[in-house]
Amino acid sequence: MTPVEILHVIVSTEQLARSMYADAREKQAGLASYLEQEIARLREEIFAAVNAEIADIEREEIQRADKAIAALDAELAVKLEHSRSLFEAHGDEFIDRIYHSVVNADA
């Protein structure tokens, strides 16, 4: 090989190396962009799944609370009816006791 041919090979090799370097930098920038987009997409998917799960849990808790309130209301209704029937049966006695306790408290 002549010195000119060697110089030509060196120049060609350098140009090829620069081209490969530029391609690698371009691919690196594209990869970074792709990774950012993929991270954003995954984040959105995860938040959507978590929000759906939270909504399901809230719905279940509201149903559980509604059932508990209904049970307490039923228990209260039974106790109220029992108190009402006691008052109907013994109301005069209750009023007399209250009256005497108030009158005796002032004495």
DOMI-467861 format. One line per 2 residues: number of its first residue (from 1); their letters; for each residue z, y, x of N, C-alpha, C. Coordinates in pm, 1 decimal. Layout:
# DOMI-467861
NUM	a	Z:Y:X:Z:Y:X:Z:Y:X | ...
END
This chain:
# DOMI-467861
1	mt	0.0:-117.2:82.7:0.0:0.0:0.0:0.0:124.1:87.5 | -74.8:219.4:42.9:-81.9:343.9:118.0:33.3:433.6:75.2
3	pv	63.9:530.9:158.2:171.6:621.8:121.4:145.5:694.0:-10.7 | 24.4:724.2:-42.2:-8.7:791.4:-168.0:18.2:697.2:-284.7
5	ei	-17.9:572.1:-267.4:6.9:474.0:-373.6:157.7:454.4:-393.4 | 231.2:451.7:-285.1:377.6:437.1:-294.2:436.3:558.5:-365.6
7	lh	389.0:676.8:-330.2:434.6:799.5:-396.4:400.1:797.1:-544.5 | 282.0:747.8:-575.7:239.7:737.8:-714.7:330.7:639.7:-790.4
9	vi	367.4:528.5:-731.7:458.0:430.3:-793.2:595.5:493.2:-814.6 | 640.8:568.3:-713.7:772.1:634.1:-724.8:771.5:733.9:-839.0
11	vs	668.2:814.5:-848.5:657.6:914.2:-954.7:650.0:845.1:-1090.4 | 571.2:739.8:-1100.8:558.8:663.7:-1225.8:692.6:604.0:-1265.9
13	te	761.2:547.9:-1167.4:891.6:487.4:-1193.9:991.3:592.9:-1239.5 | 989.3:708.2:-1175.8:1080.0:815.6:-1215.6:1049.1:862.5:-1357.8
15	ql	920.4:876.0:-1390.4:882.3:917.1:-1525.2:926.4:813.0:-1628.4 | 907.8:687.2:-1593.6:951.1:579.4:-1681.8:1102.5:583.3:-1700.0
17	ar	1175.5:606.7:-1589.5:1322.1:614.2:-1597.3:1365.2:731.7:-1684.9 | 1300.2:847.3:-1669.2:1333.2:963.6:-1752.6:1303.9:934.7:-1900.7
19	sm	1191.7:868.9:-1925.0:1155.2:834.3:-2061.8:1256.9:737.2:-2121.8 | 1295.8:638.2:-2042.7:1396.0:541.9:-2089.7:1529.9:610.3:-2115.3
21	ya	1567.2:703.7:-2027.8:1691.9:778.1:-2044.6:1686.9:861.1:-2172.6 | 1574.4:928.8:-2197.3:1559.0:1010.1:-2318.1:1565.8:922.0:-2442.7
23	da	1501.6:805.5:-2438.5:1508.0:712.5:-2551.9:1651.5:665.2:-2576.3 | 1721.4:634.8:-2468.3:1860.0:589.3:-2480.3:1948.2:698.5:-2540.5
25	re	1928.5:824.0:-2496.5:2006.4:935.8:-2551.5:1975.5:954.2:-2700.6 | 1847.6:940.9:-2736.0:1806.7:954.6:-2875.4:1869.4:843.4:-2960.4
27	kq	1865.2:721.2:-2908.4:1925.5:608.5:-2980.5:2077.0:625.6:-2991.8 | 2138.1:678.0:-2886.6:2282.2:701.7:-2889.0:2316.7:804.5:-2996.3
29	ag	2239.9:911.9:-3004.8:2263.3:1013.9:-3106.9:2241.0:955.0:-3245.8 | 2137.7:873.6:-3260.0:2111.5:807.9:-3389.1:2222.8:712.5:-3426.1
31	la	2274.5:640.8:-3328.4:2384.4:548.0:-3353.2:2508.9:623.3:-3396.5 | 2539.9:733.1:-3331.3:2656.7:813.6:-3368.8:2641.6:863.4:-3512.2
33	sy	2522.4:909.5:-3546.4:2497.5:956.2:-3682.9:2511.9:841.4:-3782.1 | 2454.2:726.6:-3748.3:2464.4:609.4:-3835.2:2610.1:568.5:-3853.5
35	le	2686.5:567.6:-3745.0:2827.7:529.0:-3753.3:2906.2:626.4:-3840.9 | 2878.3:755.7:-3828.7:2946.1:854.5:-3913.1:2914.1:830.8:-4060.5
37	qe	2787.1:804.0:-4089.6:2747.7:776.8:-4228.4:2812.4:649.0:-4279.6 | 2816.1:547.7:-4196.8:2875.3:419.5:-4236.8:3025.6:434.3:-4259.8
39	ia	3092.2:508.9:-4173.1:3236.1:534.2:-4190.7:3260.8:610.0:-4320.6 | 3179.2:709.9:-4348.9:3194.0:786.7:-4473.3:3171.1:696.3:-4594.4
41	rl	3071.6:610.0:-4588.0:3043.0:518.8:-4699.0:3158.5:421.4:-4720.3 | 3209.0:364.0:-4611.7:3322.1:270.8:-4621.7:3446.0:340.8:-4675.7
43	re	3469.8:463.5:-4630.4:3584.6:539.5:-4678.0:3573.7:561.0:-4829.2 | 3454.7:597.9:-4875.8:3435.0:618.9:-5019.5:3457.4:490.1:-5097.4
45	ei	3406.4:378.4:-5045.9:3426.4:249.0:-5112.4:3574.3:214.0:-5120.0 | 3643.8:234.3:-5010.5:3786.3:199.3:-5006.8:3864.9:288.4:-5103.1
47	fa	3838.1:419.8:-5100.7:3908.4:509.3:-5192.2:3876.6:476.2:-5337.5 | 3752.3:441.0:-5367.2:3715.5:404.6:-5504.1:3791.2:278.9:-5547.6
49	av	3799.7:180.5:-5458.6:3871.5:56.7:-5491.4:4020.4:84.0:-5510.7 | 4077.5:165.4:-5423.8:4220.1:197.8:-5434.9:4247.1:277.5:-5561.6
51	na	4160.9:373.6:-5592.9:4179.4:451.7:-5715.2:4168.6:363.5:-5839.2 | 4077.0:267.6:-5838.4:4064.3:175.0:-5951.3:4190.1:89.4:-5963.5
53	ei	4242.8:45.7:-5851.2:4364.9:-35.9:-5852.9:4484.3:46.4:-5903.5 | 4491.7:171.2:-5860.1:4598.9:259.5:-5907.3:4587.8:280.0:-6057.8
55	ad	4466.1:300.5:-6107.1:4445.5:319.0:-6251.1:4488.3:193.9:-6327.5 | 4456.3:75.9:-6275.2:4497.9:-48.8:-6340.3:4649.8:-60.9:-6343.1
57	ie	4713.0:-28.8:-6232.0:4859.4:-37.3:-6224.4:4923.3:62.7:-6320.0 | 4868.8:184.8:-6324.7:4922.2:285.0:-6418.3:4909.1:235.7:-6561.8
59	re	4793.6:178.6:-6595.6:4770.6:128.0:-6730.3:4871.0:16.5:-6762.8 | 4892.2:-75.1:-6668.3:4988.6:-183.8:-6688.5:5130.9:-130.0:-6705.0
61	ei	5167.1:-31.2:-6623.7:5301.2:26.7:-6633.2:5321.1:99.3:-6765.9 | 5218.1:167.6:-6813.4:5228.2:235.6:-6942.7:5245.3:132.3:-7053.9
63	qr	5170.2:23.1:-7046.4:5184.6:-82.8:-7146.8:5324.8:-143.4:-7141.9 | 5374.3:-166.6:-7020.4:5508.8:-223.4:-7005.0:5613.7:-128.3:-7060.8
65	ad	5598.2:0.9:-7031.6:5692.5:100.5:-7082.5:5684.2:110.2:-7233.8 | 5562.6:105.0:-7289.7:5547.6:108.5:-7434.9:5616.6:-10.2:-7500.9
67	ka	5602.9:-129.0:-7440.6:5670.2:-247.9:-7494.8:5821.7:-233.1:-7486.5 | 5870.3:-179.9:-7373.9:6014.8:-160.9:-7358.3:6066.4:-59.6:-7460.1
69	ia	5991.4:46.9:-7481.9:6031.3:148.8:-7580.1:6030.5:88.3:-7720.0 | 5928.8:8.6:-7750.8:5922.5:-55.5:-7882.5:6041.0:-149.4:-7902.2
71	al	6078.8:-223.0:-7798.1:6195.0:-312.7:-7807.5:6323.2:-232.6:-7829.6 | 6337.8:-122.1:-7757.4:6455.8:-37.5:-7775.5:6458.0:24.9:-7914.7
73	da	6340.9:67.2:-7962.6:6332.7:123.0:-8097.7:6371.8:18.9:-8202.5 | 6326.1:-103.8:-8184.7:6361.3:-210.9:-8278.4:6510.7:-237.3:-8275.7
75	el	6568.0:-240.4:-8154.8:6712.9:-261.3:-8141.2:6789.9:-146.7:-8206.5 | 6743.3:-24.6:-8185.1:6807.5:91.8:-8245.5:6797.2:86.0:-8397.2
77	av	6683.2:43.6:-8449.6:6665.8:33.4:-8595.1:6763.4:-67.5:-8653.9 | 6782.5:-179.7:-8584.2:6878.0:-281.6:-8631.1:7019.9:-225.0:-8630.5
79	kl	7056.0:-157.4:-8521.2:7190.7:-99.7:-8512.6:7210.9:10.2:-8616.5 | 7107.4:91.1:-8638.7:7116.2:197.1:-8738.7:7133.7:138.1:-8878.1
81	eh	7058.7:34.4:-8908.6:7072.5:-30.6:-9039.6:7209.8:-92.6:-9054.7 | 7259.9:-152.4:-8947.5:7395.0:-210.2:-8951.2:7498.6:-100.1:-8974.5
83	sr	7485.0:12.1:-8905.3:7578.0:124.4:-8922.9:7569.0:180.3:-9064.3 | 7445.7:192.8:-9113.8:7426.2:243.5:-9250.0:7492.8:151.4:-9352.5
85	sl	7475.5:19.8:-9336.7:7536.4:-74.4:-9432.0:7689.0:-70.7:-9421.6 | 7741.0:-54.7:-9298.0:7887.7:-42.0:-9282.7:7937.5:85.5:-9350.7
87	fe	7863.8:193.4:-9333.5:7905.7:319.1:-9394.9:7899.9:309.9:-9547.4 | 7795.8:244.1:-9598.9:7786.4:228.2:-9744.2:7902.1:144.2:-9796.8
89	ah	7941.9:43.7:-9721.4:8049.7:-43.9:-9765.2:8187.4:19.0:-9744.4 | 8204.6:94.7:-9637.0:8338.1:145.9:-9601.4:8336.2:296.0:-9575.3
91	gd	8244.5:367.9:-9632.2:8230.4:511.3:-9605.5:8354.1:590.9:-9640.6 | 8413.6:560.4:-9753.0:8533.4:635.3:-9794.0:8645.8:617.8:-9692.4
93	ef	8661.2:496.2:-9640.5:8765.2:471.6:-9540.0:8737.7:553.1:-9412.9 | 8612.2:556.0:-9370.6:8576.3:631.0:-9250.6:8605.1:779.8:-9268.3
95	id	8568.5:831.6:-9383.7:8591.4:974.1:-9409.9:8740.3:1004.1:-9413.6 | 8818.2:917.1:-9477.1:8964.1:936.1:-9480.5:9022.2:934.6:-9339.3
97	ri	8978.0:842.0:-9255.3:9029.1:834.9:-9118.0:8995.8:962.9:-9041.1 | 8873.4:1006.9:-9055.4:8831.1:1129.5:-8985.9:8913.9:1246.8:-9035.4
99	yh	8927.8:1256.7:-9165.3:9002.2:1366.9:-9223.5:9146.8:1367.0:-9173.5 | 9211.0:1250.3:-9175.2:9350.3:1240.9:-9132.5:9364.7:1266.5:-8981.8
101	sv	9267.4:1223.8:-8904.7:9279.0:1248.4:-8760.8:9263.2:1398.1:-8731.8 | 9179.5:1468.7:-8808.8:9161.2:1613.1:-8788.6:9285.0:1688.7:-8837.9
103	vn	9334.7:1651.0:-8953.9:9451.1:1718.4:-9010.7:9573.2:1693.7:-8923.7 | 9589.5:1572.1:-8876.4:9705.3:1538.7:-8791.9:9691.2:1602.7:-8653.4
105	ad	9572.0:1627.1:-8609.0:9551.8:1689.7:-8478.3:9599.9:1833.0:-8481.8 | 9588.6:1900.6:-8594.6:9632.2:2040.5:-8606.4:9783.8:2050.4:-8626.4
107	a	9846.9:1945.3:-8671.0:9989.3:1951.2:-8704.1:10076.9:1948.1:-8584.3
END
